């Protein structure tokens, strides 16, 4: 990487003396290492930056700190304060041209800020994407053993990093401050930075995790339907509606409102008797027998409920051995892998007996608020997640949705769970809700996808933005679930996302902005393009580009295969670009672009399907990701043979009219619908279909 560290400053904040800049006393430097030693009153610190190569032939800097305050045997000490105890200022040899800062705008969610200078940096920046002349960089401030690092605005031309454990009185630290990766594209830079962080912590990346089978299917959640006013009667009524409308929902999630709580605290581990007088078991059994639902889950907060457990309640007495009392009086699951496991184990064992199959656990980044000045934040997060995931693995088969947990101590603190919410809530009544929801999900996925399968939250099928939300979920690569109120579910809005059995047409990864969108604010200029890939037969990948207009006026942009960073099929010369909304298309070369125009608040979805032998199989016309329906495809001298996962209207492009087309062995040549070399054949039935194009 051309980027070099020119100098670093170090400042500490002590409990009594306050802010204290340390003095640089020595500097050692080689081609790939910089070591700086600092001293101050009764303190010594060393900052070390080391450069190495990445798997992509890029480079990565690792910066670490070792700091020791003098500790008196019995006299008064002046240790690190809880607030901003350590700050590192860095001057680089090259300033980025543009940056996108992913920062905590709330304790548990990040969003993008598009900046040009370090002094524009938002508070609590967790990941910084940087564009240079000929390369890209990703700065990952680390969450370590006790301390976490975040970037913030500082002096002009200087990057400021602040470290904290949210706990005062610490006299010694030995932590990684950050990783800084440089690569040929921004996606590789992000991957390299997170690969280094995960390797250091011994954690698996997303590709090493198992995606729970349950989340391959469509779900329904109670939150936006009932909020906390949930009851057995309402859940049964919603299940009846979905069964009558033949909506292929395969899992139900009972969100906040089912628990036995008083004043934001949990007093019993079983459901609130007034709302669920007979518990869950009989209701769940009846719903599973009536419709398509196979899995039932419940929501809870990391601490049991938002304020933990009610002291001296049945829950607190039952879990006496597994609870921790904080300095401010909160009663919480013990933040250790062993003791905390006991709490979640007991609760999940009881819930399993009631028929519960999975959990969604909210409020995870409240760890810093729960344990401030009790335990170092990274330790508390790490131990709590080990306890939670141990119980979820043992009793829920690993079926766990992590939520409100995008602080880096959570992201890099979970031992192996697969799914994590990727944005703030979908808010159905918010006038500008979709734009913010889109921005957070699209840009957060740039880094979140390296560690988790990203959950883009629920939506309403009966809503002014239902089509846009549907397209967003189609390319999301994660779970798909909705939350309509009783009577409101629109089956037509659901069907383009799923097969008849409720299985999602899920894409390969989380959707991410195209390279030309990473560093510009689409709410002010241009269009936002989100891209993804999926198998489309014959070992090939097809691509999807979802385009959204957020800037309040008609806008245009170019789209093409080069927008999709991992659609690397160098031997392929041509694609068919299919407009899913307009049901039309054209062929384009691999390096060619096509211009699209969207009205204010408009959206579009475009598929890129390989053209092989003058033919491109688009797939099922009634699905957003049409080519996902191609289970197998084979080409020989006689023509093309396609096995589709489901019957329906199948679309393909061909330069010359086909001589003959068979569907499940029946000649349907005279029934083909044709327009501009785009052909549609139909198959009927409950199963799949075999298409032969001669």
N, C-alpha and C positions, 0 to 999 in steps of 0.2 A: 504494500500500500504506500502511495506517495505521502500519505499523512504522517507527520512526525509530531511528537510532543516537544514543544520548545521549553516550557517551564510549567511548574506546578507550585501553587501556594497552599498552605495548610493552616487552618484556623480551628481552635477548639473553643467550646463554651462550657465553663465550669459552674458548679453549683453555687459557689460563693464569689469567686473572682470575676465570673462572667466571661465575656468574649476575650480571647487571647490569641493573636496571630503568632505563629511559631516562626523561628528564624532558621533559614536554610544554612547549614554548617558544612555540608559536603555534597558533592555531585560526582557520581561515577557514571560513565556513559560508554557504550559500545554500539556497534551497528544495530543490534537488536535488543538492547537493554538500557534502561535508565533507572538509576537508584539515587534517591534524594534523602538526605538525613536532616531532620529538624530538631531543634531544641527550644525549650522555654523554661519557665520557672517550674522545677520539679517534674518535667515531662520530657520524654524523648520519643520520636516517631520516625519511621522510615516508610517512604512511598517507593514502590518498585513497579516499573512498567516493563513488560517483556513481550516481544513480538515473535510470532511463529507463523508457519504456513497452515492453510486450511485444506480440506479435501478437494476444494474447487480451484486450487492453485491461487487462491487469494491469501490475504494475511489477516492476522488477528492480534490485537494488543490485549493483554491481561494486566490490569493494575491492581495491586494489593497494598494494604496498609498494616503495619504493626506499630502499635502505640502503647506506651506504658507510663502511667502517672505514678509518682512516688507515693508509697503507701506507708503511713506511720503505724507503728505497732499498736499504740494506744492513744496517741494524740489525735486531734481533729484532722480529718482529711478534706481535701477539696477536689472531689471527683467530677466526672462528666455530668452535665445537666441532662435532663430528659429532653428538653427542646433544643433541636439543632446542635447536638454536641460536637459534631465534626463537619467541617466544610472544606472541600478541595476545589481550588480554582485551576483551570487548565487553559493554556494558550497553545494552539496548534499552528503548524506551519502553513496549512491551507484552510481557508474558510469555505464551508459549504455554500453552494449557490442557492439551494432551496432545502427546506427541511419540513418534515411532518412529525410533530411531537404527539405521541399517544400518552395522555396525562389523565390522572385520576381527577375527574371533575366532581365526583362524589367518592366517598371512602371505598366503594366497591365497584365502580364502573369507570372505564376510560373512554375518551373520545379524542378525535384528532384536532390539532391546531396547526395551521399552515403558516410557517414563519420563514424569514430570511436571515435573521440574526439571532445569536445566542441570547441577547438581552431582551428578546421577545418571548423567551421560553416560559410556558405556563408553569405554575407551581406543580409539584408532584408529577413531573414527567417520568414515565416508566420505560419508554422505548423511544428512541430518536432515529428516524430514517433520514439519511442525508444524501444529497445529490451533488456530485463534483463534475468536473469537466469530462473525465474519461472513466469514472467508476462511481460506485455507490458505497455508502457506509451505514452500518447499524450500530448504535451505541445502546448497550444493555446495562443500565445500572443494576447492580446485583442485590438480591436478597440473600444474605449469608447465614451464618450460624446464629448470630444474635442481632446484628445490625442490618438494616436495609438502606440502600442508596437511592436517591431520586434527584433528577436534574431540575434546575430552576433558573430564573433570570438572574444575571449578575452584571459584572462590568462589561462594557462594550468589547466585543472581540474575545471574550473569555467564557468558557463553559464552566458553570458552577454546579457542583455536586454536593448534596447534603446527605449525611448519614445519621441514622437514628435507630435506637432500639426501643423507643417510647418508654424508657425506664432510666431514671436518674441513679447516680451513685456508682456507675461502672468505672473501674480504674484501668482496665486493660482491654485491648481489642487486637484481633488478628483476623482480618477479613479481606475478601476480594471486593474491590470498589466497583469495577466495571469490566466489561468486555467491549472491544471496539473492532468490528469486522469490516474488511474492505473487499468487495467482490465486483465482478463485471456487471451484475444486475442487483437490484434491491432485494429481490426474493432470496437470492443466494446469500446476500449479506446477513439478512435476518436469520436464515437457517444456520449459518456458521456461528453467529453469536449465541443462539439458543443451544446449538449442539454442544458448544463449549461449556455453557452453564449447566446443562443437564449432565454432561459427563463428569463435571466436578462434583455434582451432588449425587451421582449414581442413580439418576432417575431415568425412566424410559421416555422417549419422545412419542408422539402420537402414533407413528407407524408401528411401534412395538406394543401398542395397546389393543385389546380386543373390544370391538364395538358391540355392545349388547344387542342380541337378536331382536329383542322387544322393540327397540327404537328404529328398526327397519320398517315399522308399520305406523300407520296413522293413529294419532292420539287426540284426546279431548281433555281439557283442563277446566276446573271450576272457577278459576280466579275472576276473569272478566265477566263471567256469567253471573256469579253470586257475590263476589268479594267475600267478606267474612260471614255473610248471611247464608250459610250452607246448611243443608239438613238432608236426612235420609229421603224425605218426601221429594225434595227437589232433584236429588241425584237420580232417583228412580224415574222421575218424570222425564228428565233429559235423556236417560238411557232408552226409555220407551220411544221418544221422538226419533232418535237416531236409528233405532231398529225399524220403526215404521217407514222412515224415509230411505232405508237401506244404505245408510252411510257406513262404509266399512271401517269404523273405528275399532281398533284392536286393543287400546289401553285407555284407562280413565285415571286421571290424577285429581285427588281431592286436595285442593290448596288450603291456604289459611282459613280458619274458621271452625274446623272440626275438633280442635284440641280443647282440653279442659284447662281454662286459663282464667286468672283474675289479675287485674292491674298489670298486664303485660308479662305475667309469670305463670309457669306451668305448675298446676297443683296435683294433677293425676296423669298417669301414663295412658289411660284409656280415653276413648272419644267422649265428648260432652254428652251427658245422658239426655238432656232436653232436646238435643238435635238428632242424636242417634241412640234412641232408648234401648235398642237391642244390640248395640255394638255394630260391627261391620259384617260379620260372617254371613248372616242370612241374606242381607241385601246384596252382597257381592255374588253369592251363589246364584241368586235369582237373576241378576243382570247378566252374568256369564251364560246362563242357560238360555236366556231370551234372545240375545243378539250375538254380535261378532267379537265381543270383548273377551280377551284372554288374560290381561294383566290389570291389576288395580294397585294404585300407589297413593301415598300421602306425602304432604308437605310438612316440614317442620324447620325451625330455626336451629342454627348450630348449637346454641346454648339451651336447647329444648324449646324455649320460646324466646321472644325478643329480649326479655329481661331475665332469662334463666329460669330457675326453679323457685317456687315460693317457699321461703324458709319454714320449716316445721310442717309442711304439707305432707300428704301421703306420698307424693313423688319424692320429696326431699328425704323423708324418713326411710323409704324403701331403698333409695340410692345413697344413703349416708356415706358408705365406704368409697363411693365413686364421684364425690362432688368436691368442689374447690370453693372456698369462701374468699372473695377478693377484699382488698383493703376498704373498698367503698360498700361492702355488704352484699354484693351479688353472689348468688349460689349457682354455680355452673358445673358442667361436666369437667372432671379433673383433666387439666391439660398435660396428660402424660399418656403414652401409648397403652400402658397396661391398665392404669386406673380408669382412664377415660373410656377405654374399650368396654369395661364392665357396665358403664351406664348405657351406651348404645346397644350392647349385647342384650341386656335385660329388656330394653324397650322394643328392639326389633324382634326378639323372640316372642314377646306378647303380641306384637302387630302381625307377625306371620301366622300366629294361631287364629287371628281374626280374618285371615285371607289376604293380607297385604303382600304384594310382590315386589315393590320397589319404593324408593324414597327420592324426594327432591329436598335438598338441604340448603336453606337460605341464610343470609346474613353472615357469610363466612368471613368477609373482610372486616367485620366488627371485632375481630380478635384484638386488634390494637386498642379498641375502646374498652373491651372487657378486662384486659390484663395490663393496661397502662400502669406503670410503676409497681407492677407485681412480678412480671416476667418479661424477658426480652421478646419482642414481637415475633421474630422468626422462629424462636424455640417454641413459643406457645402455638403458633400456627402449625408447625411441623408435627408436634406431638398430638395436637387435636385431630389433624387429618389422618394420622396413623390410627388413632383410636376409631374414628368414624369409618374409615375405609375397611378396617379389619372386620367390624361388625356388619357393614354393608356387603362385604364379600362373603361372610359366613352365613348370613341370614337372608340376604336379598339377591344372591347370585351376582353381586357386583353391579346391579341395576341401580345406578345412582346418578342424579343430575346435580352437579355442583352449581350453586347460584349465589349472586351477590358476592363473588369471590375473585375479582380481577386484580386485586392488589398483588404485587409480585411475591410477597411472602406466602400467599396462597397458591399462586400459579406454580412456583418452584418449591412448594412445601408438601404437595400431595404425592404419596408414594406410587400411585398407579391408576387412579380412576380415569375413565375415558372421556366423559362428557362434561362440558362446562358452559354455562350461559355466557353469551358473547356481547350482550348489550343491556342497557337499561330496559325497563318494561315497555311493551307495547301498551300505549294509552289510547283506547278507542275514541274518547271524546276530545282529545287534544287536536286543535285546529291544524297545527304544524307537526303533528306527531310522526307522520310517516317519514318526513325528511330527516329528522333527528335519528329516528330508528334505523334508517338506511345508512346514514353516515357512520354511526357507531358500529353497526354490524360489519359494514364493508371494510372499514379501516382497521378496526380492532382485529379482524381476522388475519391481517397481514402478519401479526406475530402470534396471536392466540392459537392459530392453526398448527403451529409447530409443536405444541404440547397437547392439545385437546381436539376432539371432535366438537365443533362449535354449535351450540344451541342458539338459534336466532329468535327464540321466544314464540309465544302463541300469537294468533291473530283472530279477527272476526271474518267469517265468510260472508256475512250480511253487513256490508260496510262500504262507504264511498271509495275506499282504497283497496277493496278486496282483491282486484286483479293485480295491482302492484304488489300487494303482500304475497299473493300466490306465486307470482314470478320470482319474487325475492326468495321464497322458501324453495322453489324449484331448483335454484342454483346454489342454495346454501350449503349443501353437503352434509347437513345434520338432521336431527329429528324434526318432524312436521306435526304440529298439533294446533288445534283451534279452541276457541273458548266462547262460542256463541251462547247467548241466553236461550232459555226454553222457547222453542218455536221458531227460532231465527236461522237455524242452519240451512245454508244454500248448497245443496248437493252439487249443483253445476260448478260452483267455485272450488270444490274439492276434487272432482274427478280428473282434471288435468294433472294432478300431482301424484295419483296413486293408481295401482291396478285394482281389479275387482276384489281381490282379497285384502285390500288395504295396504299392500306393500308399496313403499315409496319408490319413485324413480330417482334414487339418490345418486348424486354425482361423487366424484373421486375425493374431493377435499373441500375445505371451506372456500366459497367464492371470494375473490380478491380483486381490487381495482387493477385495471390494465396499467402498463408502465407509464403511459402519458397522463394518467389520472392520479398517481400516487402523491404528487407534490402540488396539486392545485385544488382550490376550494370549489367544489362543484355547486355549492349553494350561491356562489357569486358569479361564476363564469363556466361555460362549457357544460358538458354532460358527464355523468358518472357511468363508467362502464365496469361491470363486474363480470369476471370470467370464471369458467370451470371446464372440466373435461369429464368424459365417461366413455366406457367401451361402446363400440358400435359395430363389432363383428370383424372377423378375419385378423384379430390381433391389433386392430386399429383403434385410434381414439377419435371421437368427435368432440367438438368444442361448443360451448354456449357463451353468448355475450348478452347479458341483460343490461339495457341502457335506460337511464332515468334522467329526467330533466327537473332540476330543483331550483333553477335560478329565476323563475317567474316570467320568462319570455321564450319565444321559439328559439331553439338552438340546433346546430348541426354538428356532426362529427364523422370521422372516418372509422370504419370497423374492418377488421380482417384477421387472418390467422396469427399475425404477429402480435396482436393484442393479448394472446393467451400464452403466457411465458413458458408453460410446460407442454404445449402442443408441438413437440419437437419431432416432426416426421419429415426429415430432410429429403427422403426419397420420393416424397409425394409432391406432385407439381400443381395439383388443382383441387379445389374444394367447391362444393355446392353451398352457397350461402342462402339459407332458408329463413324467411320472415315468418315466425310462428303466428303472429297476430294477423298479418296480411295474407297468409297462406300462399305465398309466392316466393320466387327466388331467382338466382342467377349463378353462373359459375364464375369463380375468381381464382387467379393464380395464388400460389402460396404467399408471395410477397406483395400481392395487390390489396388495395383497400376499396371499399364501397362507401359512399357518403349517405348517411341517413339524417333526417330532420325530424325532430320531435317538437310538438307544441308545448307550451308552459304546462308543467305538471304531468307531462306525458311519459309513457314508458314503452319499451319494445323489447322483444326477445328474438335473438337471431342464432341459428344453429349453423355450424360449419361441419359438413359431412364430406369425408374423402370421396373424390371421384376416381373410380378404378375401372379401367376398360370402357370409358365413356358412360359410366353409370354411377349413380349415388343413391343409396337407400336412406331416405329421410326418416322413415318409421311411422308410428301411429299418429295420425293427424290430430287426434283429440287429446294428446298429451303434450305438456310443455317441452319436456326433454324427449322428443319423439323417438330418436335413435336408441334410447335406453331399452326400448322394447325389443331390439334385435338380440336374441339369445345366441344365435349362431348364424354364420353366413359362409357360403362356399361358392367359388366361381370355377367353372371349367369350360370346355369348348361348347357345351350345350347351352350355357348361360349361367344365371345366378340362382342359387338356392338359399332361401332365407327362412329361418325358424323364428317366428315372432312369439313373444311371451303371452300374447293375448290376441283374440280376434278383434277386428275392427277395420276402420279405413286406413289402409297402408299406402304411404306416398313414396314414390321413387322418381328420380330424374334419369332420363336416358337421351343420348344425342339422336338416336334413330328410334322410330316407333318399334316396340317389341313385336316379334312375330307371333308369339303365343304366351299367355300367362295362365298358370294353374294355381288355384288356391285349394289346399288339401286334396289335391289330385283332380279337381274339377276345372275344366277349361272355362275361364271367365273373360276371355279376350274381348268378346263383344260387349262386355259390361264395363270396360275400363273408361274412366273419366279422364280426359286429357286437356291440358292447357299449357302452352309454351314449354313443351318437352317435359312437363311434370305430370305424372300419371298416378291415378288413385285406383286401387282395387280393394274390394271389401270381402271380409270373411265373417261368418256368423257362428256363434256357439260359445260355450262356457270356457273352453280351453284355449290353447294356443293355435297358431296356424302355420302351415308350411306353404311358402310362396315360391314358385318357380317361374323365372323370367327367361324366355328363350330369345 
